[in-house]
Amino acid sequence: MLSSKERASLSALANKLSPVLHLGKAGADGIRAALSKALADHELVKLRFVDFKGEKAAIARELAEGAGAELVRVIGHVAIIYKSNPDPEKRKIEL
């Protein structure tokens, strides 16, 4: 579980990032594998909701839990998701 200071720090880091994934008409099922891969590569990922905007908080929470990650924040139509790399030498973000 992330503290409020950690969430704020991760949100600040995410400001300069572009969304890596876009959730559209294919739905959440088609994006699960891509999210896991993106989290393994980047640790901090922005997900833009092109569709399903009314359910974005629930879908983002479900996707984060399914990937074993933390939902940092949902702002507008963008979700910020974080999962630290299990290998301490490959970690890019230190909290």
Secondary structure by P-SEA (a helix, b strand, c coil): cccaaaaaaaaaaacccccccccccccccccaaaaaaaaacccbbbbbccccccaaaaaaaaaaaaaccccccccccbbbbbbcccccccccccc
